[in-house]
Amino acid sequence: MKNYILLCIIIVRVFSFNSYSQQGKVAAGDKKYDNYAYIDAIKTYERVAEKGYKSEDMFKKLGNSFYFNSEFDKAAKWYGELFAMNTEVEPEYYYRYAQSLKSTGDIVKANQMLDLFNQKSKNDNRAKLYEESKNYLDEIKANSGRYNIGPTGINSKYSDYGTAFYQNKIVFASARDTGNFNQRIHKWTGEHFTNLYQSDVDQDFNPNAPKKFKSRINSKFHESTPTFTKDGKTVYFTRNNYIDGKKGKDENKITLVKIYKATLENNEWANIKEVPFNSNNYSTAHPALSPDEKTLYFASDMPGTYGQSDIYKISINDNGEFGTPINLGSSVNTEGKETFPYVTDEKEIYFSSDGRPGLGGLDVFVGKIADDGTISNVQNIGADINSPKDDFAYIIDTKSRRGFFTSNKDGGLGSDDIYKFLETRKLYCIQELYGVITDKETGEVLPNTKLTLYDDKYKIIATSYSDQNGNYTFPVECGMSYFVRAEKTKYTTRELMVNILKENGRTNLPITLEKSECMVTIGDDLGKCFGIKMIYFDLDKSNIRTEAAFDLEKILDVLNQYPKMKLDIRSHTDSRATFKYNEALSDRRAKSTIQWLVKNGIDPNRLTGKGYGETQLVNGCSDGVKCTEAEHQMNRRSEFIISAL
């Protein structure tokens, strides 16, 4: 992909010069290089190099010239010459050489260069990403095989790129020659300046023959990458710093690119204005609207940018005014190039980057957008779309799973070509957390229960309420751990942890809630109000255990609140030992429980008790039946039956 749509720097100055010696030719090449007239610089440097002239600085500039024009095989050749002369060069050249080697298929040597880059650039985000993803090729392989790719029939022998959906059409940029004798040739790429073209598409997104997008939006300079509002009445697009017949320049007399806005008036695009966050001294480009049209994403090299270009977002207020640009941060941006954002209604952002581990050049990546706008789980979308060359300008219709992307990979018609695709399998594993909220005692469903979903760091992900049938659902990520909190008036709040499955599907988490106010009457077991099913005793003992004292404190508190309440305390044993012994033991346990309550201030006249021995076992662990210690302990219990209120 040509560098003017990556770095957003469009150069229109042309330099002429004469040279009479090899050294003069190098100087001439330097002049062209420094002023971004890269096509001429390439020719000059190559002619000098082929004559045997060697210069570290020349090899850097020659390699960069090809690198910035996405001719990575030639860039690899000259970076190789550079490293043959000197391996102690700036870390950036290790990275560029690695990216170029990937495009030639030399992955082993590319990774060796990345290892060296990592050693020399510990604070570089690209190095950190590589270190964290040494097995990035395995991830790319796992994410591949999900697309059917096909030609669009709209490409020319020139650069065609940057598709946008517009009603039942697609709109894209093209440098094709339409027979206009006044068309200007861009010195950097050797092609015509790009204008917008459009094609109608059928239900399967097959475009028909393209025609020029006839409007005042197209000018004699570059236009590209539009994004339209859903009503089709507003468009944001990229153009050279050129409006009302006037061309703007930065402090170095270079014409950069800006984002412009236009509105549809009487079927004509009018009111073309640049957005207020533009500047003559940096570029803004490749706008993309969020599905709710309240946020505009774009690429820029404005101050604060991590690398050569970063992705930003800016809010669009109800009155049409803009907020302040916000850099998406290191979760997306690197010291390389991040560009061509596209946001879906599935809370995903697609973008292209050469700063993340990939196949070479620009690769397309996708990240998940949280409710607070942060982006996580960025992944390479695989080798169907991505190649060793530049792959970018990915857009998708999430309903049909059809879309378009641009690439300069081998086999195309022009320098950049637009391809269509059908996604047959989503990249992200899709999981739904669901369940029903019920009353723990009665089993009745509990509608209108508040549910809060937290991640494993207790950050709120989402909130919801159970429906009339007590059901709730949350979309969640596969393989992640979450906490779910359930809250309802007159019930005790409960929080549960859940581990989500690592495959597509649903994870069930039913939640039962206990009433915070317990209604009891004569004959009820007071212990059930607190989930006290039993007061446990050690085998052959009647002394109160520590955990039993904790439960008895709850009984004590209720007796103190209700001074007229009386309890009949019933104690039980397991079936081990003799019947007579167990009867005596259970009676001692009942008396032990009563004594504890009396010792803690309860009138003994409010308490009665009896030991039932092994006559009321709660399971089948009778004499001669082999049971576990846990099963026997279930029979060793005390109950608190209300006898008066």
C-alpha positions in Angstrom: 0.0 0.0 0.0 1.3 3.4 -0.9 2.7 5.3 2.0 0.5 8.4 1.4 -2.5 6.5 2.7 -0.5 5.2 5.7 1.3 8.2 7.1 -1.2 10.6 5.7 1.5 12.8 4.1 0.8 14.0 0.6 3.6 15.8 -1.1 3.0 17.9 -4.2 6.4 19.7 -4.6 8.5 18.5 -7.4 12.3 19.1 -7.5 14.5 19.2 -10.6 18.3 18.9 -10.5 21.4 18.0 -12.6 24.2 15.8 -11.5 27.6 15.0 -13.0 29.1 12.4 -10.7 28.3 9.5 -8.4 28.6 11.7 -5.4 26.4 14.2 -7.0 23.8 11.5 -7.7 23.8 10.5 -4.0 23.3 14.1 -3.0 20.5 14.4 -5.5 18.8 11.3 -4.2 19.1 12.6 -0.7 17.3 15.8 -1.7 14.5 13.8 -3.3 14.3 11.4 -0.3 14.1 14.2 2.3 11.3 15.8 0.3 9.3 12.6 -0.1 9.7 12.4 -3.9 10.3 8.7 -3.4 10.0 7.4 -6.9 12.8 9.6 -8.2 14.9 8.8 -5.2 14.6 5.1 -5.7 15.9 5.4 -9.3 18.8 7.6 -8.3 20.0 5.5 -5.4 19.6 2.2 -7.4 21.7 3.5 -10.3 24.4 4.5 -7.8 24.3 1.3 -5.8 24.4 -0.9 -8.9 27.7 0.8 -9.9 29.2 -0.5 -6.6 29.0 2.7 -4.6 28.4 1.8 -0.9 27.2 4.1 1.8 25.5 3.2 5.0 23.3 6.3 4.8 22.4 5.5 1.2 21.4 1.9 2.0 19.2 3.2 4.8 17.5 5.7 2.5 17.2 3.3 -0.3 15.7 0.6 1.9 13.3 3.1 3.4 12.2 4.3 0.0 11.1 0.8 -0.9 9.8 0.1 2.6 7.6 3.2 2.5 6.3 2.3 -0.9 5.5 -1.3 0.4 7.9 -3.0 -2.0 9.2 -5.1 0.8 11.3 -7.6 -1.3 13.4 -4.8 -2.6 13.5 -3.2 0.8 14.9 -6.5 2.3 17.6 -6.5 -0.3 19.0 -3.0 0.6 18.5 -3.4 4.3 20.5 -6.6 3.9 23.3 -4.5 2.3 23.0 -2.1 5.3 23.4 -4.9 7.9 26.3 -6.4 5.8 28.1 -3.1 6.4 27.2 -2.5 10.0 25.0 -4.4 12.4 25.0 -1.6 15.0 22.4 0.6 13.5 19.3 2.2 15.0 16.8 -0.3 16.4 14.1 0.9 14.0 16.1 -0.7 11.1 16.0 -4.1 12.8 12.2 -3.8 12.9 11.9 -2.6 9.3 14.3 -5.3 8.1 12.2 -8.0 10.0 9.0 -6.7 8.4 10.6 -6.8 5.0 12.0 -10.3 5.5 8.5 -11.6 6.4 7.2 -10.4 3.1 9.9 -12.5 1.3 8.9 -15.6 3.3 12.1 -15.6 5.4 10.3 -15.9 8.8 13.2 -17.5 10.6 15.6 -14.6 9.9 12.8 -12.1 10.4 12.2 -13.5 13.9 16.0 -13.3 14.6 15.9 -9.6 13.7 12.8 -9.2 16.0 14.7 -10.8 18.8 17.6 -8.3 18.3 15.1 -5.5 18.1 13.6 -6.7 21.3 17.0 -6.6 23.0 17.7 -3.1 21.8 14.2 -1.6 22.4 12.9 -2.9 25.7 10.6 0.1 26.1 9.2 -0.1 22.6 5.6 -1.4 22.6 6.3 -3.4 19.5 9.1 -5.2 21.3 6.8 -6.0 24.2 4.1 -7.3 22.0 6.6 -9.6 20.2 8.0 -10.8 23.5 4.5 -11.6 24.8 3.5 -13.3 21.5 6.5 -15.4 20.5 4.1 -17.9 19.1 2.2 -15.4 17.1 2.3 -17.6 14.0 0.3 -20.2 15.9 -2.3 -17.7 16.8 -2.5 -16.5 13.1 -2.9 -20.1 12.0 -5.7 -20.7 14.5 -7.5 -17.6 13.3 -7.2 -18.6 9.6 -9.6 -20.6 7.5 -12.5 -18.4 8.3 -13.0 -16.5 5.0 -14.0 -17.1 1.4 -12.1 -14.4 -0.6 -13.0 -13.3 -4.1 -12.4 -10.6 -6.7 -14.7 -7.6 -6.9 -14.4 -6.8 -10.6 -13.9 -3.1 -9.9 -10.1 -2.9 -9.8 -7.9 -1.1 -12.2 -4.2 -1.2 -13.0 -3.8 1.6 -10.6 -4.4 1.9 -6.8 -8.0 1.1 -5.7 -8.6 1.1 -2.0 -10.6 2.1 1.1 -14.2 0.9 0.6 -17.2 2.4 2.5 -20.8 1.3 2.6 -23.3 3.9 1.3 -26.9 2.9 1.0 -26.9 0.0 -1.6 -23.5 1.0 -2.9 -19.9 1.0 -2.0 -17.7 4.0 -2.4 -13.9 3.7 -2.8 -10.8 5.7 -3.8 -9.1 5.1 -7.1 -6.1 6.5 -9.0 -7.4 5.2 -12.3 -7.1 7.5 -15.4 -10.6 8.4 -16.7 -9.3 10.3 -19.7 -9.0 13.7 -18.1 -6.0 15.4 -19.6 -5.8 17.7 -16.6 -5.2 14.9 -14.1 -2.1 15.4 -12.1 0.6 12.8 -11.5 1.6 12.2 -7.9 5.4 12.4 -7.6 5.6 9.9 -4.7 3.7 7.1 -6.3 3.9 7.9 -10.0 0.1 7.5 -10.3 -2.8 9.9 -10.7 -4.2 11.6 -7.6 -7.1 9.5 -6.2 -10.8 10.4 -6.5 -13.9 8.7 -5.1 -15.8 6.2 -7.2 -19.0 4.2 -6.5 -20.5 0.9 -7.4 -24.0 -0.5 -6.8 -23.9 -3.9 -5.0 -26.4 -6.8 -5.2 -27.6 -8.8 -2.2 -24.4 -10.9 -2.2 -22.3 -7.7 -2.2 -21.2 -8.1 -5.8 -20.3 -4.6 -7.2 -21.2 -3.6 -10.7 -19.1 -1.4 -13.0 -17.8 1.6 -11.0 -18.4 5.2 -12.0 -17.0 8.4 -10.6 -18.6 9.8 -7.5 -19.9 13.0 -9.1 -19.8 15.7 -6.6 -17.8 18.7 -5.3 -16.1 16.3 -2.9 -13.7 15.2 -5.7 -11.0 17.7 -6.4 -7.7 17.8 -8.3 -5.9 16.4 -5.3 -6.4 13.2 -3.2 -9.8 12.1 -1.8 -10.3 8.8 0.0 -11.9 6.8 2.8 -15.3 8.3 3.3 -17.7 7.3 6.0 -21.4 8.0 5.8 -24.2 8.5 8.4 -27.0 5.9 8.2 -29.4 8.5 6.7 -26.9 9.2 3.9 -27.0 12.9 4.5 -23.6 13.4 6.1 -20.1 12.2 5.0 -16.7 12.5 6.5 -13.8 11.9 4.1 -10.0 12.3 3.7 -8.6 14.9 1.4 -5.4 16.9 0.9 -5.3 20.2 2.7 -7.2 21.9 -0.1 -10.5 23.7 0.1 -12.2 26.6 -1.8 -9.4 26.5 -4.3 -6.7 27.1 -1.7 -4.0 24.6 -0.8 -2.6 24.7 2.8 0.9 23.7 3.8 2.8 23.0 7.0 5.8 24.9 8.3 8.0 22.9 5.9 5.8 23.8 2.9 4.3 20.3 2.7 0.6 19.7 1.9 -0.7 17.2 4.4 -4.1 15.5 4.6 -7.2 16.4 6.6 -10.7 15.1 7.4 -13.5 17.0 5.9 -17.3 17.0 6.4 -20.0 17.5 3.8 -23.8 17.4 3.9 -26.4 16.4 1.3 -28.5 19.4 0.2 -31.0 18.9 -2.7 -29.2 15.7 -3.7 -25.9 17.6 -4.0 -23.0 17.3 -1.6 -22.4 20.8 -0.1 -21.1 22.6 2.9 -17.7 21.1 2.6 -15.8 22.0 5.7 -12.7 20.7 7.5 -13.3 19.3 11.0 -12.1 21.6 13.8 -9.4 19.2 15.2 -7.4 19.4 11.9 -4.1 21.2 11.7 -1.8 22.4 8.9 1.0 20.8 10.9 -0.2 17.2 11.2 -2.4 14.9 9.3 -5.8 13.4 10.1 -7.3 10.7 7.9 -9.5 7.6 7.4 -12.5 8.6 9.5 -14.9 5.9 10.7 -18.2 6.4 12.6 -19.3 4.4 15.5 -22.7 2.6 15.0 -24.5 5.2 17.2 -22.7 7.9 15.2 -21.7 9.6 18.4 -18.0 8.9 18.0 -15.6 9.4 15.1 -12.5 7.2 14.9 -9.6 8.3 12.7 -5.8 8.0 12.2 -3.4 10.8 12.8 0.2 11.7 13.6 -0.8 14.7 15.8 1.3 15.5 18.9 1.0 12.7 21.4 1.1 10.0 18.8 3.0 6.9 19.9 4.5 6.1 16.4 4.2 7.0 12.8 0.4 7.2 13.0 -2.1 6.3 15.8 -5.8 5.7 16.0 -7.8 8.3 17.9 -11.5 8.9 18.7 -13.5 12.0 19.3 -17.0 12.5 20.5 -19.7 14.1 18.3 -22.2 16.1 20.5 -25.9 16.3 19.8 -25.4 19.8 18.4 -22.8 18.6 15.9 -19.8 20.0 17.8 -16.8 17.8 18.6 -15.0 17.0 21.8 -11.3 16.5 22.3 -9.3 13.8 20.4 -8.4 10.8 22.5 -5.6 8.5 21.7 -6.8 4.9 21.9 -3.6 4.1 23.9 -1.1 1.2 24.0 -3.9 -1.4 23.8 -4.1 -0.5 20.1 -1.3 1.9 19.1 2.5 1.1 18.8 5.6 2.9 17.7 4.7 1.7 14.2 1.7 2.5 12.0 -1.9 2.0 13.1 -4.5 3.1 10.6 -7.8 2.5 8.8 -10.2 1.9 11.8 -13.6 0.4 11.3 -16.1 -0.1 14.2 -19.0 -2.6 14.1 -22.3 -2.9 16.0 -20.8 -5.9 17.8 -18.5 -3.7 19.8 -15.4 -4.6 17.7 -12.8 -2.3 16.2 -10.9 -3.5 13.1 -7.7 -1.7 12.2 -4.4 -2.2 10.3 -1.0 -2.2 12.0 2.6 -3.0 11.2 3.6 -2.6 14.8 2.1 -5.9 16.0 3.3 -9.4 15.3 2.0 -10.4 11.9 2.8 -11.7 8.5 4.6 -8.7 7.2 3.6 -5.2 6.1 0.2 -4.0 7.4 -2.0 -6.7 8.9 -5.6 -6.4 9.9 -6.4 -6.8 13.6 -9.6 -6.7 15.7 -10.2 -5.7 19.3 -13.2 -5.8 21.7 -14.6 -2.5 22.8 -15.8 -2.4 26.4 -18.7 -0.3 27.6 -16.2 2.3 29.0 -14.6 2.5 25.5 -11.4 0.7 26.4 -10.1 -1.9 23.9 -8.8 -5.4 24.8 -8.2 -8.9 23.3 -6.6 -7.6 20.1 -6.0 -10.4 17.7 -4.6 -10.9 14.2 -7.6 -11.9 12.0 -5.6 -14.6 10.2 -3.9 -15.5 6.9 -7.1 -15.4 4.8 -7.2 -11.6 4.8 -3.6 -10.9 5.8 -0.5 -11.6 3.7 3.2 -10.7 3.6 2.2 -7.4 2.0 -0.1 -4.6 3.1 -3.7 -5.5 4.0 -6.0 -2.8 5.2 -9.3 -0.9 4.9 -11.3 -3.9 6.3 -15.1 -3.3 6.5 -17.8 -5.9 7.3 -21.6 -6.0 7.3 -22.3 -7.9 10.5 -25.6 -9.3 9.4 -24.5 -11.0 6.2 -20.9 -11.4 7.4 -19.8 -10.0 3.9 -17.4 -7.2 3.4 -14.4 -5.8 1.6 -10.7 -5.2 2.3 -7.7 -3.8 0.3 -4.3 -5.4 -0.3 -1.3 -5.0 -2.5 -0.5 -8.7 -2.3 0.7 -10.6 -5.3 -1.8 -11.5 -8.0 -3.7 -8.2 -8.1 -4.3 -5.9 -11.0 -2.9 -2.7 -9.6 -0.7 -1.4 -6.9 -3.6 -1.8 -4.4 -6.7 -3.9 -5.1 -10.1 -4.3 -3.4 -11.2 -7.8 -2.5 -14.6 -9.1 -1.3 -15.1 -11.7 1.4 -17.6 -13.9 3.3 -16.7 -14.6 6.9 -17.8 -18.2 7.5 -16.8 -18.4 11.2 -16.4 -15.6 13.7 -13.0 -15.0 15.3 -14.2 -14.5 18.8 -15.6 -17.5 20.7 -19.2 -16.5 21.6 -20.6 -17.3 25.0 -23.7 -16.3 26.9 -23.9 -16.5 30.6 -27.5 -17.3 31.7 -29.5 -18.5 34.6 -32.7 -18.2 36.7 -33.0 -16.4 40.1 -35.1 -18.3 42.6 -36.1 -18.2 46.3 -33.8 -20.6 48.1 -36.6 -21.9 50.4 -39.7 -22.0 48.1 -38.1 -22.3 44.7 -40.2 -19.5 43.4 -38.7 -17.4 40.6 -37.6 -13.9 41.5 -38.2 -11.3 38.7 -36.7 -7.8 38.7 -33.5 -9.0 40.6 -30.6 -6.7 39.9 -27.6 -8.6 38.4 -24.1 -7.0 38.2 -21.3 -8.7 36.2 -17.7 -8.1 37.3 -14.5 -9.2 35.6 -11.8 -11.0 37.6 -10.4 -7.7 38.8 -13.9 -6.6 40.1 -14.4 -4.1 37.4 -18.1 -3.7 36.4 -18.7 -5.1 33.0 -22.5 -4.8 32.8 -25.7 -4.6 34.8 -29.1 -6.2 34.1 -32.4 -7.3 35.7 -34.1 -10.7 35.7 -37.2 -10.8 33.6 -40.7 -11.9 34.7 -39.6 -15.5 34.7 -36.5 -14.8 36.8 -34.2 -15.3 33.8 -31.0 -13.2 33.1 -28.4 -13.3 30.4 -25.0 -11.6 29.8 -22.8 -11.8 26.7 -19.3 -12.9 27.9 -15.9 -13.9 26.6 -14.9 -17.5 26.3 -12.4 -18.9 28.9 -12.8 -15.9 31.2 -13.7 -15.8 34.9 -16.4 -13.5 36.2 -18.3 -12.6 39.4 -22.1 -12.2 39.3 -23.8 -10.3 42.1 -27.6 -10.7 42.7 -29.5 -8.1 44.7 -33.2 -7.9 45.6 -35.1 -6.1 48.3 -35.8 -8.3 51.4 -33.2 -10.8 50.2 -29.6 -11.3 51.2 -27.3 -10.1 48.4 -25.3 -13.0 46.9 -22.1 -13.1 44.8 -20.9 -16.1 42.8 -17.8 -16.8 40.7 -18.2 -18.5 37.3 -15.7 -19.8 34.8 -16.9 -19.5 31.3 -16.4 -22.3 28.9 -13.7 -22.0 26.2 -16.1 -23.0 23.3 -19.1 -21.4 21.6 -22.2 -21.9 23.5 -23.9 -21.0 26.8 -22.8 -21.2 30.5 -25.5 -21.8 33.1 -25.3 -20.1 36.5 -28.6 -20.5 38.5 -28.7 -18.3 41.6 -30.8 -18.9 44.7 -31.4 -16.1 47.2 -32.3 -16.3 50.9 -34.8 -14.0 52.5 -33.2 -11.4 54.7 -36.4 -11.4 56.8 -37.5 -14.9 57.9 -41.2 -15.5 58.8 -41.6 -18.3 61.3 -44.4 -19.6 63.5 -45.0 -22.4 66.0 -43.6 -25.7 64.7 -41.0 -24.2 62.4 -37.3 -24.9 62.8 -35.7 -21.5 63.7 -32.4 -22.8 62.3 -33.7 -22.7 58.7 -33.8 -18.9 58.9 -30.0 -18.9 58.9 -29.4 -22.0 56.9 -28.6 -23.9 60.1 -29.4 -27.4 59.3 -27.7 -28.8 62.2 -25.4 -28.1 65.2 -22.5 -30.6 64.7 -20.8 -32.6 67.4 -17.7 -34.7 67.3 -18.0 -38.4 67.5 -19.0 -39.7 70.9 -18.9 -36.2 72.4 -21.4 -33.6 73.6 -19.3 -30.5 73.9 -20.0 -27.5 71.6 -17.6 -27.1 68.7 -16.3 -23.7 67.6 -18.4 -23.6 64.4 -21.4 -24.8 66.4 -21.0 -21.8 68.8 -21.1 -19.5 65.8 -24.5 -20.8 64.8 -25.8 -20.8 68.3 -25.0 -17.1 68.5 -27.6 -16.6 65.8 -30.2 -18.5 67.8 -29.3 -16.5 70.9 -29.7 -13.2 69.1 -33.3 -14.1 68.0 -34.2 -15.3 71.5 -33.0 -11.9 72.8 -35.1 -10.1 70.2 -38.3 -12.1 71.0 -38.4 -12.7 74.8 -41.6 -14.7 74.6 -40.3 -17.2 72.1 -39.7 -20.7 73.4 -37.7 -23.5 71.8 -37.8 -27.3 71.9 -34.2 -28.4 71.2 -34.0 -31.8 69.6 -30.7 -33.6 69.4 -29.8 -36.6 67.2 -26.9 -39.0 66.9 -25.6 -41.4 64.1 -26.2 -45.1 64.3 -22.7 -46.1 65.5 -22.5 -47.4 69.1 -25.6 -49.1 70.7 -29.1 -47.8 70.6 -29.1 -47.1 74.4 -25.8 -45.4 74.3 -26.9 -43.1 71.4 -30.1 -42.2 73.2 -28.1 -41.1 76.2 -25.5 -39.3 74.1 -28.2 -37.3 72.2 -29.8 -36.4 75.5 -26.5 -35.1 76.8 -26.1 -33.1 73.5 -29.6 -31.5 73.9 -28.7 -30.6 77.5 -25.3 -29.2 76.3 -27.0 -27.0 73.8 -29.5 -25.7 76.4 -26.7 -25.1 78.9 -24.8 -23.0 76.4 -27.9 -20.8 75.8 -28.7 -20.5 79.5 -25.0 -19.7 80.2 -25.4 -16.9 77.7 -28.4 -15.4 79.4 -31.6 -17.2 78.3 -34.2 -18.2 80.9 -34.2 -22.0 81.2 -38.0 -21.9 81.4 -38.0 -20.9 77.7 -36.1 -24.1 76.7 -36.9 -27.7 76.5 -35.0 -30.5 75.0 -34.8 -34.2 74.3 -32.4 -36.6 72.7 -33.7 -38.8 70.0 -30.6 -41.0 69.5 -30.6 -42.8 66.2 -34.4 -42.9 65.8 -34.6 -40.1 63.3 -31.7 -40.6 60.8 -31.7 -38.3 57.8 -30.1 -40.9 55.5 -29.7 -44.6 55.2 -26.8 -44.9 57.5 -28.4 -47.4 60.0 -26.7 -50.3 61.8 -24.6 -52.4 59.5 -24.6 -49.9 56.6 -21.2 -48.7 55.4 -21.1 -44.9 55.3 -18.5 -42.2 55.1 -17.7 -40.0 58.1 -19.4 -37.1 56.4 -22.6 -39.1 56.0 -22.6 -40.1 59.6 -22.0 -36.5 60.7 -25.2 -35.5 58.9 -27.1 -37.5 61.5 -25.4 -35.8 64.4 -27.4 -32.7 64.7 -29.6 -30.4 66.8 -32.9 -28.7 65.7 -34.6 -25.7 67.2 -38.4 -26.1 67.0 -40.5 -23.0 68.0 -43.0 -24.1 70.7 -44.3 -20.6 71.6 -44.2 -17.0 70.4 
